[in-house]
Amino acid sequence: MSEITKVCQALTDKGITPTVGLIKAKLTQKTPLPEIINGLKAFQANQPHEPVIQKTPNVLDRMIELEKRWMHQQESIQSLQEQVEALRLMVKQLSNNE
């Protein structure tokens, strides 16, 4: 596998569309532009479909999601506390009736 192909694959794996400029910047050896262009064309011709880009959540998105989950848990805890208090009152009333 040529270095051009490796660079193209590495860029594609990161969700970046390979371009001549990006490839040239990543190559470790000076390579003539026509060779880079031909390598890019060959790489593109061998791609069966569009690359699958896996989006990883950034820190802010992750923090927002965690805060939403925390808020939901707090609401659940509050609801459970209210139910426990209502049950305590029922038990107390039943105890007083005996």
SEFIZA-3560 file (N, C-alpha, C; in Angstrom, 3 decimals):
REM SEFIZA-3560
<numar><xx>0.861</xx><yy>-1.171</yy><zz>0.000</zz><atom>N</atom></numar>
<numar><xx>0.000</xx><yy>0.000</yy><zz>0.000</zz><atom>CA</atom></numar>
<numar><xx>0.911</xx><yy>1.239</yy><zz>0.000</zz><atom>C</atom></numar>
<numar><xx>0.645</xx><yy>2.136</yy><zz>-0.908</zz><atom>N</atom></numar>
<numar><xx>1.482</xx><yy>3.331</yy><zz>-1.019</zz><atom>CA</atom></numar>
<numar><xx>1.193</xx><yy>4.293</yy><zz>0.126</zz><atom>C</atom></numar>
<numar><xx>2.122</xx><yy>5.199</yy><zz>0.356</zz><atom>N</atom></numar>
<numar><xx>1.943</xx><yy>6.176</yy><zz>1.423</zz><atom>CA</atom></numar>
<numar><xx>0.730</xx><yy>7.057</yy><zz>1.127</zz><atom>C</atom></numar>
<numar><xx>0.512</xx><yy>7.373</yy><zz>-0.130</zz><atom>N</atom></numar>
<numar><xx>-0.641</xx><yy>8.202</yy><zz>-0.509</zz><atom>CA</atom></numar>
<numar><xx>-1.938</xx><yy>7.491</yy><zz>-0.115</zz><atom>C</atom></numar>
<numar><xx>-2.020</xx><yy>6.209</yy><zz>-0.403</zz><atom>N</atom></numar>
<numar><xx>-3.211</xx><yy>5.438</yy><zz>-0.057</zz><atom>CA</atom></numar>
<numar><xx>-3.387</xx><yy>5.375</yy><zz>1.450</zz><atom>C</atom></numar>
<numar><xx>-2.287</xx><yy>5.195</yy><zz>2.188</zz><atom>N</atom></numar>
<numar><xx>-2.364</xx><yy>5.149</yy><zz>3.647</zz><atom>CA</atom></numar>
<numar><xx>-2.869</xx><yy>6.475</yy><zz>4.211</zz><atom>C</atom></numar>
<numar><xx>-2.380</xx><yy>7.569</yy><zz>3.655</zz><atom>N</atom></numar>
<numar><xx>-2.818</xx><yy>8.894</yy><zz>4.108</zz><atom>CA</atom></numar>
<numar><xx>-4.297</xx><yy>9.078</yy><zz>3.800</zz><atom>C</atom></numar>
<numar><xx>-4.706</xx><yy>8.689</yy><zz>2.601</zz><atom>N</atom></numar>
<numar><xx>-6.122</xx><yy>8.799</yy><zz>2.216</zz><atom>CA</atom></numar>
<numar><xx>-7.001</xx><yy>7.990</yy><zz>3.161</zz><atom>C</atom></numar>
<numar><xx>-6.571</xx><yy>6.781</yy><zz>3.492</zz><atom>N</atom></numar>
<numar><xx>-7.351</xx><yy>5.921</yy><zz>4.383</zz><atom>CA</atom></numar>
<numar><xx>-7.411</xx><yy>6.507</yy><zz>5.788</zz><atom>C</atom></numar>
<numar><xx>-6.290</xx><yy>7.028</yy><zz>6.262</zz><atom>N</atom></numar>
<numar><xx>-6.265</xx><yy>7.626</yy><zz>7.602</zz><atom>CA</atom></numar>
<numar><xx>-7.217</xx><yy>8.824</yy><zz>7.676</zz><atom>C</atom></numar>
<numar><xx>-7.211</xx><yy>9.652</yy><zz>6.662</zz><atom>N</atom></numar>
<numar><xx>-8.119</xx><yy>10.805</yy><zz>6.632</zz><atom>CA</atom></numar>
<numar><xx>-9.567</xx><yy>10.347</yy><zz>6.594</zz><atom>C</atom></numar>
<numar><xx>-9.846</xx><yy>9.366</yy><zz>5.755</zz><atom>N</atom></numar>
<numar><xx>-11.208</xx><yy>8.845</yy><zz>5.619</zz><atom>CA</atom></numar>
<numar><xx>-11.689</xx><yy>8.245</yy><zz>6.937</zz><atom>C</atom></numar>
<numar><xx>-10.804</xx><yy>7.527</yy><zz>7.622</zz><atom>N</atom></numar>
<numar><xx>-11.170</xx><yy>6.929</yy><zz>8.908</zz><atom>CA</atom></numar>
<numar><xx>-11.533</xx><yy>7.985</yy><zz>9.938</zz><atom>C</atom></numar>
<numar><xx>-10.963</xx><yy>9.173</yy><zz>9.807</zz><atom>N</atom></numar>
<numar><xx>-11.269</xx><yy>10.276</yy><zz>10.723</zz><atom>CA</atom></numar>
<numar><xx>-12.500</xx><yy>11.059</yy><zz>10.282</zz><atom>C</atom></numar>
<numar><xx>-13.094</xx><yy>10.654</yy><zz>9.154</zz><atom>N</atom></numar>
<numar><xx>-14.270</xx><yy>11.358</yy><zz>8.654</zz><atom>CA</atom></numar>
<numar><xx>-13.930</xx><yy>12.565</yy><zz>7.804</zz><atom>C</atom></numar>
<numar><xx>-12.681</xx><yy>12.647</yy><zz>7.373</zz><atom>N</atom></numar>
<numar><xx>-12.220</xx><yy>13.779</yy><zz>6.561</zz><atom>CA</atom></numar>
<numar><xx>-12.090</xx><yy>13.311</yy><zz>5.119</zz><atom>C</atom></numar>
<numar><xx>-12.627</xx><yy>14.083</yy><zz>4.194</zz><atom>N</atom></numar>
<numar><xx>-12.502</xx><yy>13.755</yy><zz>2.780</zz><atom>CA</atom></numar>
<numar><xx>-11.093</xx><yy>14.110</yy><zz>2.317</zz><atom>C</atom></numar>
<numar><xx>-10.369</xx><yy>13.125</yy><zz>1.786</zz><atom>N</atom></numar>
<numar><xx>-9.007</xx><yy>13.405</yy><zz>1.334</zz><atom>CA</atom></numar>
<numar><xx>-8.993</xx><yy>14.395</yy><zz>0.168</zz><atom>C</atom></numar>
<numar><xx>-8.074</xx><yy>15.337</yy><zz>0.232</zz><atom>N</atom></numar>
<numar><xx>-7.849</xx><yy>16.269</yy><zz>-0.871</zz><atom>CA</atom></numar>
<numar><xx>-6.360</xx><yy>16.277</yy><zz>-1.163</zz><atom>C</atom></numar>
<numar><xx>-6.000</xx><yy>16.804</yy><zz>-2.327</zz><atom>N</atom></numar>
<numar><xx>-4.591</xx><yy>16.852</yy><zz>-2.712</zz><atom>CA</atom></numar>
<numar><xx>-3.780</xx><yy>17.616</yy><zz>-1.674</zz><atom>C</atom></numar>
<numar><xx>-4.306</xx><yy>18.752</yy><zz>-1.217</zz><atom>N</atom></numar>
<numar><xx>-3.591</xx><yy>19.563</yy><zz>-0.234</zz><atom>CA</atom></numar>
<numar><xx>-3.394</xx><yy>18.842</yy><zz>1.091</zz><atom>C</atom></numar>
<numar><xx>-4.437</xx><yy>18.172</yy><zz>1.569</zz><atom>N</atom></numar>
<numar><xx>-4.327</xx><yy>17.439</yy><zz>2.830</zz><atom>CA</atom></numar>
<numar><xx>-3.331</xx><yy>16.283</yy><zz>2.710</zz><atom>C</atom></numar>
<numar><xx>-3.407</xx><yy>15.599</yy><zz>1.588</zz><atom>N</atom></numar>
<numar><xx>-2.495</xx><yy>14.465</yy><zz>1.373</zz><atom>CA</atom></numar>
<numar><xx>-1.055</xx><yy>14.961</yy><zz>1.332</zz><atom>C</atom></numar>
<numar><xx>-0.829</xx><yy>16.030</yy><zz>0.561</zz><atom>N</atom></numar>
<numar><xx>0.525</xx><yy>16.566</yy><zz>0.429</zz><atom>CA</atom></numar>
<numar><xx>1.084</xx><yy>16.971</yy><zz>1.792</zz><atom>C</atom></numar>
<numar><xx>0.238</xx><yy>17.566</yy><zz>2.631</zz><atom>N</atom></numar>
<numar><xx>0.682</xx><yy>18.012</yy><zz>3.946</zz><atom>CA</atom></numar>
<numar><xx>1.040</xx><yy>16.841</yy><zz>4.861</zz><atom>C</atom></numar>
<numar><xx>0.423</xx><yy>15.691</yy><zz>4.657</zz><atom>N</atom></numar>
<numar><xx>0.647</xx><yy>14.541</yy><zz>5.538</zz><atom>CA</atom></numar>
<numar><xx>1.773</xx><yy>13.622</yy><zz>5.059</zz><atom>C</atom></numar>
<numar><xx>2.193</xx><yy>13.755</yy><zz>3.812</zz><atom>N</atom></numar>
<numar><xx>3.240</xx><yy>12.870</yy><zz>3.282</zz><atom>CA</atom></numar>
<numar><xx>4.585</xx><yy>13.174</yy><zz>3.934</zz><atom>C</atom></numar>
<numar><xx>5.363</xx><yy>12.118</yy><zz>4.151</zz><atom>N</atom></numar>
<numar><xx>6.674</xx><yy>12.291</yy><zz>4.778</zz><atom>CA</atom></numar>
<numar><xx>7.764</xx><yy>12.588</yy><zz>3.754</zz><atom>C</atom></numar>
<numar><xx>7.505</xx><yy>12.270</yy><zz>2.489</zz><atom>N</atom></numar>
<numar><xx>8.486</xx><yy>12.507</yy><zz>1.418</zz><atom>CA</atom></numar>
<numar><xx>7.892</xx><yy>13.460</yy><zz>0.389</zz><atom>C</atom></numar>
<numar><xx>8.768</xx><yy>14.240</yy><zz>-0.246</zz><atom>N</atom></numar>
<numar><xx>8.294</xx><yy>15.093</yy><zz>-1.333</zz><atom>CA</atom></numar>
<numar><xx>7.787</xx><yy>14.194</yy><zz>-2.449</zz><atom>C</atom></numar>
<numar><xx>6.607</xx><yy>14.524</yy><zz>-2.923</zz><atom>N</atom></numar>
<numar><xx>5.975</xx><yy>13.725</yy><zz>-3.978</zz><atom>CA</atom></numar>
<numar><xx>5.414</xx><yy>14.681</yy><zz>-5.017</zz><atom>C</atom></numar>
<numar><xx>5.636</xx><yy>14.403</yy><zz>-6.294</zz><atom>N</atom></numar>
<numar><xx>5.096</xx><yy>15.272</yy><zz>-7.345</zz><atom>CA</atom></numar>
<numar><xx>3.565</xx><yy>15.313</yy><zz>-7.304</zz><atom>C</atom></numar>
<numar><xx>3.005</xx><yy>16.485</yy><zz>-7.589</zz><atom>N</atom></numar>
<numar><xx>1.550</xx><yy>16.645</yy><zz>-7.565</zz><atom>CA</atom></numar>
<numar><xx>0.817</xx><yy>15.648</yy><zz>-8.462</zz><atom>C</atom></numar>
<numar><xx>1.305</xx><yy>15.395</yy><zz>-9.692</zz><atom>N</atom></numar>
<numar><xx>0.586</xx><yy>14.423</yy><zz>-10.528</zz><atom>CA</atom></numar>
<numar><xx>0.492</xx><yy>13.042</yy><zz>-9.865</zz><atom>C</atom></numar>
<numar><xx>1.530</xx><yy>12.663</yy><zz>-9.115</zz><atom>N</atom></numar>
<numar><xx>1.499</xx><yy>11.365</yy><zz>-8.432</zz><atom>CA</atom></numar>
<numar><xx>0.477</xx><yy>11.376</yy><zz>-7.300</zz><atom>C</atom></numar>
<numar><xx>0.388</xx><yy>12.495</yy><zz>-6.581</zz><atom>N</atom></numar>
<numar><xx>-0.607</xx><yy>12.619</yy><zz>-5.508</zz><atom>CA</atom></numar>
<numar><xx>-2.015</xx><yy>12.567</yy><zz>-6.096</zz><atom>C</atom></numar>
<numar><xx>-2.208</xx><yy>13.298</yy><zz>-7.192</zz><atom>N</atom></numar>
<numar><xx>-3.533</xx><yy>13.321</yy><zz>-7.848</zz><atom>CA</atom></numar>
<numar><xx>-3.908</xx><yy>11.927</yy><zz>-8.311</zz><atom>C</atom></numar>
<numar><xx>-2.977</xx><yy>11.224</yy><zz>-8.941</zz><atom>N</atom></numar>
<numar><xx>-3.266</xx><yy>9.864</yy><zz>-9.422</zz><atom>CA</atom></numar>
<numar><xx>-3.549</xx><yy>8.917</yy><zz>-8.250</zz><atom>C</atom></numar>
<numar><xx>-2.796</xx><yy>9.075</yy><zz>-7.162</zz><atom>N</atom></numar>
<numar><xx>-3.029</xx><yy>8.239</yy><zz>-5.987</zz><atom>CA</atom></numar>
<numar><xx>-4.393</xx><yy>8.498</yy><zz>-5.378</zz><atom>C</atom></numar>
<numar><xx>-4.785</xx><yy>9.763</yy><zz>-5.311</zz><atom>N</atom></numar>
<numar><xx>-6.099</xx><yy>10.117</yy><zz>-4.779</zz><atom>CA</atom></numar>
<numar><xx>-7.205</xx><yy>9.558</yy><zz>-5.665</zz><atom>C</atom></numar>
<numar><xx>-7.044</xx><yy>9.689</yy><zz>-6.980</zz><atom>N</atom></numar>
<numar><xx>-8.048</xx><yy>9.142</yy><zz>-7.914</zz><atom>CA</atom></numar>
<numar><xx>-8.161</xx><yy>7.630</yy><zz>-7.756</zz><atom>C</atom></numar>
<numar><xx>-7.027</xx><yy>6.957</yy><zz>-7.625</zz><atom>N</atom></numar>
<numar><xx>-7.046</xx><yy>5.504</yy><zz>-7.457</zz><atom>CA</atom></numar>
<numar><xx>-7.743</xx><yy>5.122</yy><zz>-6.153</zz><atom>C</atom></numar>
<numar><xx>-7.450</xx><yy>5.870</yy><zz>-5.091</zz><atom>N</atom></numar>
<numar><xx>-8.094</xx><yy>5.598</yy><zz>-3.806</zz><atom>CA</atom></numar>
<numar><xx>-9.606</xx><yy>5.788</yy><zz>-3.915</zz><atom>C</atom></numar>
<numar><xx>-10.023</xx><yy>6.891</yy><zz>-4.523</zz><atom>N</atom></numar>
<numar><xx>-11.452</xx><yy>7.171</yy><zz>-4.656</zz><atom>CA</atom></numar>
<numar><xx>-12.144</xx><yy>6.116</yy><zz>-5.520</zz><atom>C</atom></numar>
<numar><xx>-11.454</xx><yy>5.625</yy><zz>-6.534</zz><atom>N</atom></numar>
<numar><xx>-12.046</xx><yy>4.610</yy><zz>-7.409</zz><atom>CA</atom></numar>
<numar><xx>-12.256</xx><yy>3.287</yy><zz>-6.674</zz><atom>C</atom></numar>
<numar><xx>-11.469</xx><yy>3.033</yy><zz>-5.653</zz><atom>N</atom></numar>
<numar><xx>-11.579</xx><yy>1.782</yy><zz>-4.901</zz><atom>CA</atom></numar>
<numar><xx>-12.512</xx><yy>1.868</yy><zz>-3.709</zz><atom>C</atom></numar>
<numar><xx>-13.113</xx><yy>3.032</yy><zz>-3.493</zz><atom>N</atom></numar>
<numar><xx>-14.042</xx><yy>3.193</yy><zz>-2.373</zz><atom>CA</atom></numar>
<numar><xx>-15.413</xx><yy>2.684</yy><zz>-2.797</zz><atom>C</atom></numar>
<numar><xx>-15.932</xx><yy>1.636</yy><zz>-2.123</zz><atom>N</atom></numar>
<numar><xx>-17.223</xx><yy>1.077</yy><zz>-2.518</zz><atom>CA</atom></numar>
<numar><xx>-18.407</xx><yy>1.980</yy><zz>-2.201</zz><atom>C</atom></numar>
<numar><xx>-18.289</xx><yy>2.809</yy><zz>-1.186</zz><atom>N</atom></numar>
<numar><xx>-19.387</xx><yy>3.691</yy><zz>-0.788</zz><atom>CA</atom></numar>
<numar><xx>-18.828</xx><yy>4.837</yy><zz>0.029</zz><atom>C</atom></numar>
<numar><xx>-19.713</xx><yy>5.719</yy><zz>0.403</zz><atom>N</atom></numar>
<numar><xx>-19.323</xx><yy>6.841</yy><zz>1.244</zz><atom>CA</atom></numar>
<numar><xx>-18.824</xx><yy>6.320</yy><zz>2.586</zz><atom>C</atom></numar>
<numar><xx>-17.789</xx><yy>6.912</yy><zz>3.127</zz><atom>N</atom></numar>
<numar><xx>-17.310</xx><yy>6.457</yy><zz>4.431</zz><atom>CA</atom></numar>
<numar><xx>-18.336</xx><yy>6.722</yy><zz>5.520</zz><atom>C</atom></numar>
<numar><xx>-18.395</xx><yy>5.813</yy><zz>6.477</zz><atom>N</atom></numar>
<numar><xx>-19.283</xx><yy>5.983</yy><zz>7.608</zz><atom>CA</atom></numar>
<numar><xx>-18.557</xx><yy>6.832</yy><zz>8.640</zz><atom>C</atom></numar>
<numar><xx>-19.135</xx><yy>7.973</yy><zz>8.934</zz><atom>N</atom></numar>
<numar><xx>-18.522</xx><yy>8.886</yy><zz>9.892</zz><atom>CA</atom></numar>
<numar><xx>-19.164</xx><yy>8.645</yy><zz>11.244</zz><atom>C</atom></numar>
<numar><xx>-18.341</xx><yy>8.275</yy><zz>12.192</zz><atom>N</atom></numar>
<numar><xx>-18.840</xx><yy>8.058</yy><zz>13.540</zz><atom>CA</atom></numar>
<numar><xx>-18.599</xx><yy>9.331</yy><zz>14.335</zz><atom>C</atom></numar>
<numar><xx>-19.682</xx><yy>9.952</yy><zz>14.703</zz><atom>N</atom></numar>
<numar><xx>-19.571</xx><yy>11.197</yy><zz>15.457</zz><atom>CA</atom></numar>
<numar><xx>-19.408</xx><yy>10.860</yy><zz>16.930</zz><atom>C</atom></numar>
<numar><xx>-18.356</xx><yy>11.334</yy><zz>17.479</zz><atom>N</atom></numar>
<numar><xx>-18.169</xx><yy>11.169</yy><zz>18.910</zz><atom>CA</atom></numar>
<numar><xx>-18.651</xx><yy>12.441</yy><zz>19.584</zz><atom>C</atom></numar>
<numar><xx>-19.392</xx><yy>12.272</yy><zz>20.648</zz><atom>N</atom></numar>
<numar><xx>-19.914</xx><yy>13.468</yy><zz>21.299</zz><atom>CA</atom></numar>
<numar><xx>-18.791</xx><yy>14.312</yy><zz>21.884</zz><atom>C</atom></numar>
<numar><xx>-18.922</xx><yy>15.603</yy><zz>21.719</zz><atom>N</atom></numar>
<numar><xx>-17.907</xx><yy>16.461</yy><zz>22.322</zz><atom>CA</atom></numar>
<numar><xx>-18.225</xx><yy>16.626</yy><zz>23.807</zz><atom>C</atom></numar>
<numar><xx>-17.336</xx><yy>17.240</yy><zz>24.516</zz><atom>N</atom></numar>
<numar><xx>-17.451</xx><yy>17.359</yy><zz>25.972</zz><atom>CA</atom></numar>
<numar><xx>-18.718</xx><yy>18.119</yy><zz>26.354</zz><atom>C</atom></numar>
<numar><xx>-19.021</xx><yy>19.195</yy><zz>25.641</zz><atom>N</atom></numar>
<numar><xx>-20.207</xx><yy>19.983</yy><zz>25.972</zz><atom>CA</atom></numar>
<numar><xx>-21.479</xx><yy>19.164</yy><zz>25.789</zz><atom>C</atom></numar>
<numar><xx>-21.586</xx><yy>18.438</yy><zz>24.665</zz><atom>N</atom></numar>
<numar><xx>-22.760</xx><yy>17.584</yy><zz>24.436</zz><atom>CA</atom></numar>
<numar><xx>-22.887</xx><yy>16.539</yy><zz>25.536</zz><atom>C</atom></numar>
<numar><xx>-21.766</xx><yy>15.968</yy><zz>25.924</zz><atom>N</atom></numar>
<numar><xx>-21.766</xx><yy>14.934</yy><zz>26.966</zz><atom>CA</atom></numar>
<numar><xx>-22.203</xx><yy>15.530</yy><zz>28.309</zz><atom>C</atom></numar>
<numar><xx>-21.710</xx><yy>16.731</yy><zz>28.623</zz><atom>N</atom></numar>
<numar><xx>-22.096</xx><yy>17.381</yy><zz>29.872</zz><atom>CA</atom></numar>
<numar><xx>-23.590</xx><yy>17.699</yy><zz>29.891</zz><atom>C</atom></numar>
<numar><xx>-24.116</xx><yy>18.154</yy><zz>28.776</zz><atom>N</atom></numar>
<numar><xx>-25.547</xx><yy>18.462</yy><zz>28.686</zz><atom>CA</atom></numar>
<numar><xx>-26.363</xx><yy>17.193</yy><zz>28.901</zz><atom>C</atom></numar>
<numar><xx>-25.947</xx><yy>16.108</yy><zz>28.273</zz><atom>N</atom></numar>
<numar><xx>-26.651</xx><yy>14.832</yy><zz>28.428</zz><atom>CA</atom></numar>
<numar><xx>-26.609</xx><yy>14.363</yy><zz>29.878</zz><atom>C</atom></numar>
<numar><xx>-25.442</xx><yy>14.460</yy><zz>30.504</zz><atom>N</atom></numar>
<numar><xx>-25.317</xx><yy>14.043</yy><zz>31.907</zz><atom>CA</atom></numar>
<numar><xx>-26.171</xx><yy>14.915</yy><zz>32.824</zz><atom>C</atom></numar>
<numar><xx>-26.226</xx><yy>16.213</yy><zz>32.534</zz><atom>N</atom></numar>
<numar><xx>-27.044</xx><yy>17.104</yy><zz>33.353</zz><atom>CA</atom></numar>
<numar><xx>-28.522</xx><yy>16.762</yy><zz>33.206</zz><atom>C</atom></numar>
<numar><xx>-28.964</xx><yy>16.421</yy><zz>32.013</zz><atom>N</atom></numar>
<numar><xx>-30.359</xx><yy>16.018</yy><zz>31.808</zz><atom>CA</atom></numar>
<numar><xx>-30.674</xx><yy>14.756</yy><zz>32.600</zz><atom>C</atom></numar>
<numar><xx>-29.756</xx><yy>13.796</yy><zz>32.554</zz><atom>N</atom></numar>
<numar><xx>-29.962</xx><yy>12.553</yy><zz>33.296</zz><atom>CA</atom></numar>
<numar><xx>-29.999</xx><yy>12.826</yy><zz>34.797</zz><atom>C</atom></numar>
<numar><xx>-29.111</xx><yy>13.699</yy><zz>35.267</zz><atom>N</atom></numar>
<numar><xx>-29.072</xx><yy>14.042</yy><zz>36.684</zz><atom>CA</atom></numar>
<numar><xx>-30.393</xx><yy>14.683</yy><zz>37.112</zz><atom>C</atom></numar>
<numar><xx>-30.897</xx><yy>15.610</yy><zz>36.294</zz><atom>N</atom></numar>
<numar><xx>-32.163</xx><yy>16.280</yy><zz>36.612</zz><atom>CA</atom></numar>
<numar><xx>-33.312</xx><yy>15.271</yy><zz>36.675</zz><atom>C</atom></numar>
<numar><xx>-33.322</xx><yy>14.331</yy><zz>35.726</zz><atom>N</atom></numar>
<numar><xx>-34.362</xx><yy>13.300</yy><zz>35.717</zz><atom>CA</atom></numar>
<numar><xx>-34.278</xx><yy>12.454</yy><zz>36.986</zz><atom>C</atom></numar>
<numar><xx>-33.073</xx><yy>12.111</yy><zz>37.395</zz><atom>N</atom></numar>
<numar><xx>-32.899</xx><yy>11.326</yy><zz>38.621</zz><atom>CA</atom></numar>
<numar><xx>-33.352</xx><yy>12.115</yy><zz>39.842</zz><atom>C</atom></numar>
<numar><xx>-33.070</xx><yy>13.401</yy><zz>39.880</zz><atom>N</atom></numar>
<numar><xx>-33.502</xx><yy>14.238</yy><zz>40.999</zz><atom>CA</atom></numar>
<numar><xx>-35.026</xx><yy>14.283</yy><zz>41.071</zz><atom>C</atom></numar>
<numar><xx>-35.675</xx><yy>14.386</yy><zz>39.913</zz><atom>N</atom></numar>
<numar><xx>-37.138</xx><yy>14.394</yy><zz>39.885</zz><atom>CA</atom></numar>
<numar><xx>-37.696</xx><yy>13.062</yy><zz>40.380</zz><atom>C</atom></numar>
<numar><xx>-37.042</xx><yy>11.966</yy><zz>39.981</zz><atom>N</atom></numar>
<numar><xx>-37.477</xx><yy>10.640</yy><zz>40.439</zz><atom>CA</atom></numar>
<numar><xx>-37.310</xx><yy>10.497</yy><zz>41.937</zz><atom>C</atom></numar>
<numar><xx>-36.208</xx><yy>10.972</yy><zz>42.465</zz><atom>N</atom></numar>
<numar><xx>-35.969</xx><yy>10.921</yy><zz>43.909</zz><atom>CA</atom></numar>
<numar><xx>-37.022</xx><yy>11.726</yy><zz>44.652</zz><atom>C</atom></numar>
<numar><xx>-37.327</xx><yy>12.910</yy><zz>44.161</zz><atom>N</atom></numar>
<numar><xx>-38.345</xx><yy>13.766</yy><zz>44.790</zz><atom>CA</atom></numar>
<numar><xx>-39.688</xx><yy>13.047</yy><zz>44.806</zz><atom>C</atom></numar>
<numar><xx>-40.044</xx><yy>12.421</yy><zz>43.706</zz><atom>N</atom></numar>
<numar><xx>-41.306</xx><yy>11.694</yy><zz>43.617</zz><atom>CA</atom></numar>
<numar><xx>-41.337</xx><yy>10.535</yy><zz>44.612</zz><atom>C</atom></numar>
<numar><xx>-40.243</xx><yy>9.820</yy><zz>44.719</zz><atom>N</atom></numar>
<numar><xx>-40.172</xx><yy>8.705</yy><zz>45.665</zz><atom>CA</atom></numar>
<numar><xx>-40.267</xx><yy>9.192</yy><zz>47.104</zz><atom>C</atom></numar>
<numar><xx>-39.620</xx><yy>10.315</yy><zz>47.403</zz><atom>N</atom></numar>
<numar><xx>-39.694</xx><yy>10.871</yy><zz>48.753</zz><atom>CA</atom></numar>
<numar><xx>-41.133</xx><yy>11.255</yy><zz>49.102</zz><atom>C</atom></numar>
<numar><xx>-41.852</xx><yy>11.822</yy><zz>48.150</zz><atom>N</atom></numar>
<numar><xx>-43.247</xx><yy>12.194</yy><zz>48.380</zz><atom>CA</atom></numar>
<numar><xx>-44.110</xx><yy>10.957</yy><zz>48.614</zz><atom>C</atom></numar>
<numar><xx>-43.837</xx><yy>9.901</yy><zz>47.863</zz><atom>N</atom></numar>
<numar><xx>-44.593</xx><yy>8.662</yy><zz>48.033</zz><atom>CA</atom></numar>
<numar><xx>-44.318</xx><yy>8.041</yy><zz>49.403</zz><atom>C</atom></numar>
<numar><xx>-43.059</xx><yy>8.058</yy><zz>49.834</zz><atom>N</atom></numar>
<numar><xx>-42.704</xx><yy>7.521</yy><zz>51.146</zz><atom>CA</atom></numar>
<numar><xx>-43.414</xx><yy>8.315</yy><zz>52.238</zz><atom>C</atom></numar>
<numar><xx>-43.434</xx><yy>9.616</yy><zz>52.122</zz><atom>N</atom></numar>
<numar><xx>-44.110</xx><yy>10.452</yy><zz>53.119</zz><atom>CA</atom></numar>
<numar><xx>-45.605</xx><yy>10.153</yy><zz>53.155</zz><atom>C</atom></numar>
<numar><xx>-46.216</xx><yy>9.963</yy><zz>51.988</zz><atom>N</atom></numar>
<numar><xx>-47.642</xx><yy>9.639</yy><zz>51.933</zz><atom>CA</atom></numar>
<numar><xx>-47.892</xx><yy>8.279</yy><zz>52.595</zz><atom>C</atom></numar>
<numar><xx>-47.016</xx><yy>7.326</yy><zz>52.384</zz><atom>N</atom></numar>
<numar><xx>-47.161</xx><yy>6.012</yy><zz>53.009</zz><atom>CA</atom></numar>
<numar><xx>-46.990</xx><yy>6.100</yy><zz>54.524</zz><atom>C</atom></numar>
<numar><xx>-46.066</xx><yy>6.930</yy><zz>54.984</zz><atom>N</atom></numar>
<numar><xx>-45.883</xx><yy>7.129</yy><zz>56.421</zz><atom>CA</atom></numar>
<numar><xx>-47.166</xx><yy>7.667</yy><zz>57.066</zz><atom>C</atom></numar>
<numar><xx>-47.780</xx><yy>8.642</yy><zz>56.401</zz><atom>N</atom></numar>
<numar><xx>-49.035</xx><yy>9.201</yy><zz>56.925</zz><atom>CA</atom></numar>
<numar><xx>-50.132</xx><yy>8.142</yy><zz>56.977</zz><atom>C</atom></numar>
<numar><xx>-50.211</xx><yy>7.304</yy><zz>55.941</zz><atom>N</atom></numar>
<numar><xx>-51.222</xx><yy>6.244</yy><zz>55.920</zz><atom>CA</atom></numar>
<numar><xx>-50.986</xx><yy>5.254</yy><zz>57.061</zz><atom>C</atom></numar>
<numar><xx>-49.730</xx><yy>4.875</yy><zz>57.249</zz><atom>N</atom></numar>
<numar><xx>-49.404</xx><yy>3.936</yy><zz>58.328</zz><atom>CA</atom></numar>
<numar><xx>-49.758</xx><yy>4.550</yy><zz>59.672</zz><atom>C</atom></numar>
<numar><xx>-49.447</xx><yy>5.818</yy><zz>59.856</zz><atom>N</atom></numar>
<numar><xx>-49.749</xx><yy>6.509</yy><zz>61.116</zz><atom>CA</atom></numar>
<numar><xx>-51.251</xx><yy>6.542</yy><zz>61.366</zz><atom>C</atom></numar>
<numar><xx>-52.024</xx><yy>6.842</yy><zz>60.298</zz><atom>N</atom></numar>
<numar><xx>-53.477</xx><yy>6.883</yy><zz>60.438</zz><atom>CA</atom></numar>
<numar><xx>-54.035</xx><yy>5.495</yy><zz>60.777</zz><atom>C</atom></numar>
<numar><xx>-53.502</xx><yy>4.469</yy><zz>60.133</zz><atom>N</atom></numar>
<numar><xx>-53.972</xx><yy>3.114</yy><zz>60.418</zz><atom>CA</atom></numar>
<numar><xx>-53.609</xx><yy>2.707</yy><zz>61.846</zz><atom>C</atom></numar>
<numar><xx>-52.435</xx><yy>3.142</yy><zz>62.291</zz><atom>N</atom></numar>
<numar><xx>-52.016</xx><yy>2.822</yy><zz>63.671</zz><atom>CA</atom></numar>
<numar><xx>-52.914</xx><yy>3.508</yy><zz>64.683</zz><atom>C</atom></numar>
<numar><xx>-53.329</xx><yy>4.706</yy><zz>64.395</zz><atom>N</atom></numar>
<numar><xx>-54.203</xx><yy>5.462</yy><zz>65.313</zz><atom>CA</atom></numar>
<numar><xx>-55.601</xx><yy>4.890</yy><zz>65.358</zz><atom>C</atom></numar>
<numar><xx>-56.061</xx><yy>4.264</yy><zz>64.285</zz><atom>N</atom></numar>
<numar><xx>-57.410</xx><yy>3.688</yy><zz>64.221</zz><atom>CA</atom></numar>
<numar><xx>-57.503</xx><yy>2.385</yy><zz>64.995</zz><atom>C</atom></numar>
<numar><xx>-56.401</xx><yy>1.785</yy><zz>65.323</zz><atom>N</atom></numar>
<numar><xx>-56.463</xx><yy>0.502</yy><zz>66.030</zz><atom>CA</atom></numar>
<numar><xx>-56.567</xx><yy>0.654</yy><zz>67.479</zz><atom>C</atom></numar>
//
